[in-house]
Amino acid sequence: MTEPTADDLVEVDDVALMLEPRDGMPPVVEDAEALAKAVERLGSGAGPIAIDAERASGYRYGQRAYLVQLRRVGGGTVLVDPIACPDLTALAEVLKQPEWVVHAASQDLTCLADIGLHPTSLFDTELAGRLLGYPRVALGTLVEEVLGFRLEKGHAAVDWSTRPLPRDWVRYAALDVELLLELRDALDAELRDADKREWAAEEFAALVAAPPTAPREDPWRRTSGLHRVRKPRQLAVVRELWETRDRIAERRDIAPGRVLPDAAIVEAALALPDTVEELGSVPGFGGRATKRHVGTWFKAVEAGRAARRLPSLTRPGTGPPPPRSWASRDAAAAARLAASREAVLAIAAEHRVPAENLIAPDLVRRLTWEPPREITEVTVAAALVAGGARAWQVALTVPALTASLLVGPPAPDADAGKS
């Protein structure tokens, strides 16, 4: 791989700050001819392919990819505009066999799949960092700590649907894949030294095999601040406002929060205004754009108030209740959960891996709320596998979790009820 030159770097606090891509600024591929040449270069390269995507979260509706960055030894860096080049069939063909190197794959795989790009195998540098016990696993942090280079950053949250893309943004995007292959090799060596390479392989394979994310049931329940809404009629108003906002946002291709903030939806549900004028005085509805469409929002409020189908205060079909209520609802389950959490934390500390990567917290909650009828290591292992746990996770946690599930409820307080 090409080493950074003095022209690409500057020393800052004894760390080499990378200012420019080593091979110069790559042009953004914006037409079929340029795409064909880029695909040919990538196809003539060797080894894994680093890949990243930029979205316009907070600006546009959905999670569409507005730029795809790729880098391969012998092929250089390629930046593809998937809006200008909607047919990425040839690129998808080149990407079928090589291992993808991605940072935080769970954030990018969905939007890449939406444009027809699917990995056969991958290496996730963020997940590798987690398994190795690095306390901070952002790309810039890992590159600095592992490779000794600091990337020029600062444009992560910009509107990537902007055209043409400013030069500084293009530089930022190119640098995101500039050292990803070197980072992969260094982390891979560390995983092998720590006897964690098989763990990582199982995690990476699970990412590749994961089915497309199913649509959320009642997505309006993710409205920020919904915990303040405690009446079914008010929840119905939240639902109507959220769904109205979502239709408008999709039609206008704008992020829902820019159409109407979550906070405004919650305030309207709590206030239950009787008139358009009253709604206009609710916090969040006084802005110029919001006020102009206050009649539309009031119709949604009216629909919620008149709804015959009122939503439940509890989210249906989501598994165990919140753990804070377990002690009063099922003392034995609360004791099992406390013991299981303590066991998981101890194992995680012993192996220098975050507890949430050792075993999914939701899986632990489900297991302790409703354990197998017969609690043995075999039945607990089967329950973990059914819940999506990987073999390495099962091997590390089954003995301790089995013991935790056999913990009884706390003994009654002998002094309870005495004055």
Residue pairs with C-beta under 8 A, 6 or more apart in sequence:
1 73
1 181
1 182
2 22
2 23
3 22
4 16
4 18
4 22
4 149
5 22
7 20
8 18
8 19
8 20
8 21
8 22
9 16
9 17
9 18
9 19
9 149
10 16
10 17
10 19
11 17
12 150
15 144
15 148
15 149
15 150
16 148
16 149
16 150
17 149
17 150
17 151
17 152
18 149
18 150
18 151
18 152
18 175
18 178
18 179
19 152
20 171
21 77
21 171
21 174
21 175
21 178
22 178
23 76
23 77
25 167
25 170
25 171
25 174
26 76
26 77
26 78
26 79
26 170
26 174
27 34
27 79
28 67
28 79
28 80
28 81
28 165
28 170
29 35
29 38
29 78
29 79
29 80
29 81
29 84
29 85
30 81
30 84
30 85
31 84
31 85
32 85
32 87
35 80
35 85
35 88
35 90
35 91
36 90
38 78
38 80
38 91
39 90
39 91
39 94
41 75
41 76
41 78
42 49
42 70
42 72
42 75
42 78
42 91
42 94
43 75
43 94
44 74
44 75
45 72
45 73
45 74
45 75
45 76
46 72
46 73
46 74
47 72
47 73
47 98
47 99
47 181
48 72
48 98
48 99
48 100
48 101
48 123
48 181
48 184
49 70
49 71
49 72
49 75
49 95
49 98
49 99
49 100
49 101
50 69
50 70
50 71
50 72
50 100
50 101
50 102
50 177
50 180
50 181
50 184
51 68
51 69
51 70
51 95
51 100
51 101
51 102
51 108
51 112
51 117
51 177
52 68
52 69
52 102
52 103
52 108
52 173
52 176
52 177
52 180
53 65
53 67
53 68
53 69
53 108
53 111
53 112
54 65
54 66
54 67
54 68
54 69
54 160
54 173
55 63
55 64
55 65
55 66
55 111
55 160
56 64
56 66
56 159
56 160
56 161
56 255
57 63
57 157
57 255
58 157
58 159
58 255
58 257
58 258
59 159
59 161
59 254
59 255
59 258
60 66
60 159
60 161
60 253
60 254
60 255
61 249
61 250
61 252
61 253
61 254
61 255
61 256
62 250
63 110
63 111
63 114
64 111
64 114
65 82
65 108
65 111
65 112
65 114
65 115
66 81
66 82
66 83
66 160
66 161
67 79
67 80
67 81
67 82
67 160
67 165
67 173
68 79
68 80
68 82
68 112
68 115
68 117
69 77
69 78
69 79
69 80
69 173
69 174
69 176
69 177
70 77
70 78
70 79
70 80
70 177
71 77
71 78
71 177
71 178
71 180
71 181
72 98
72 181
73 181
77 174
77 177
77 178
79 170
79 173
79 174
80 88
80 91
82 88
82 115
83 161
83 163
86 115
88 115
88 116
88 117
89 116
91 117
92 116
92 117
92 118
95 117
95 118
95 119
96 118
96 120
97 120
99 119
99 120
99 121
99 122
99 123
100 119
100 121
100 122
100 123
101 122
101 123
101 125
101 180
101 181
101 183
101 184
102 108
102 109
102 119
102 122
102 123
102 124
102 125
103 124
103 125
103 126
103 139
103 176
103 180
104 124
104 126
104 127
104 139
105 122
105 124
105 126
105 127
105 207
106 207
109 119
109 207
109 210
110 212
110 213
112 118
113 212
119 208
120 208
121 204
121 205
121 208
122 204
122 207
122 208
123 184
123 188
123 200
123 204
124 203
124 204
124 207
125 139
125 142
125 180
125 183
125 184
125 187
126 137
126 138
126 139
126 142
127 200
127 203
127 204
127 207
127 357
128 184
128 187
128 188
128 190
128 191
128 200
129 137
129 142
129 187
130 137
130 353
130 354
130 357
131 191
131 196
131 199
131 200
131 203
131 353
131 357
132 187
132 190
132 191
132 194
132 196
132 352
133 352
133 353
133 354
134 141
134 142
134 145
136 142
136 145
139 151
139 176
139 180
139 183
140 150
140 151
140 153
142 183
142 187
143 149
143 150
143 151
143 179
143 183
144 150
144 151
146 183
146 186
146 187
146 190
147 179
147 182
147 183
147 186
149 179
151 175
151 176
151 178
151 179
152 171
152 172
152 175
153 172
153 175
154 172
155 168
155 169
155 172
155 173
156 172
158 169
160 169
162 169
165 173
188 197
191 197
191 199
191 200
196 353
198 392
199 390
199 392
202 390
202 391
202 392
203 357
203 390
206 388
206 390
216 222
217 316
217 317
218 239
218 311
218 315
218 316
219 242
220 238
220 239
220 242
220 243
221 315
223 238
223 242
223 262
223 265
223 266
224 262
224 263
224 266
225 262
225 263
225 266
226 235
226 238
226 266
228 266
228 270
229 235
229 238
229 266
229 269
229 270
230 313
231 313
232 310
232 311
232 312
232 313
233 272
233 304
233 305
233 307
233 310
234 269
234 270
234 272
234 304
235 269
235 310
235 311
235 313
236 304
236 305
236 307
236 309
236 310
236 311
237 268
237 269
237 272
237 300
237 301
237 304
237 305
238 265
238 266
238 269
238 304
239 304
239 307
239 311
240 300
240 301
240 303
240 304
240 307
241 260
241 265
241 268
241 269
241 297
241 300
241 301
241 304
242 265
243 300
244 296
244 297
244 299
244 300
245 256
245 259
245 260
245 265
246 256
248 259
248 296
249 255
249 256
249 258
249 259
252 259
260 284
260 290
260 297
261 284
263 283
263 284
264 282
264 283
264 284
264 285
264 290
265 284
267 282
267 283
267 284
268 279
268 282
268 284
268 285
268 297
268 301
269 304
271 278
271 279
271 282
272 301
272 305
273 279
273 281
273 282
273 298
273 301
275 298
276 294
276 295
276 298
279 285
279 294
279 297
279 298
279 301
280 286
280 291
280 294
284 290
285 291
285 294
285 297
290 297
314 321
319 362
319 365
319 366
319 369
320 326
320 333
320 365
320 366
320 369
320 370
321 329
321 369
323 334
323 337
323 365
326 333
326 334
326 337
326 369
327 334
330 369
331 409
331 410
332 408
332 409
333 368
333 369
334 409
335 407
335 408
335 409
335 410
336 368
336 371
336 404
336 405
336 407
337 364
337 365
337 368
337 369
339 403
339 404
339 407
340 364
340 367
340 368
340 400
340 401
340 404
340 405
341 364
342 404
343 397
343 400
343 401
343 403
343 404
344 355
344 358
344 359
344 364
344 397
344 400
344 401
345 355
346 400
347 358
347 396
347 397
347 400
348 354
348 355
348 357
348 358
351 358
351 396
355 361
358 393
358 396
358 397
359 384
359 389
359 393
359 397
359 401
360 387
360 388
360 389
363 384
363 387
363 388
363 389
364 401
366 387
367 380
367 383
367 384
367 387
367 401
367 405
368 404
368 405
371 380
371 383
371 405
372 379
372 380
372 382
372 383
372 405
373 379
375 402
375 405
375 406
376 402
377 398
377 399
377 402
380 398
380 401
380 402
380 405
381 394
381 398
384 393
384 394
384 397
384 398
384 401
385 394
389 397
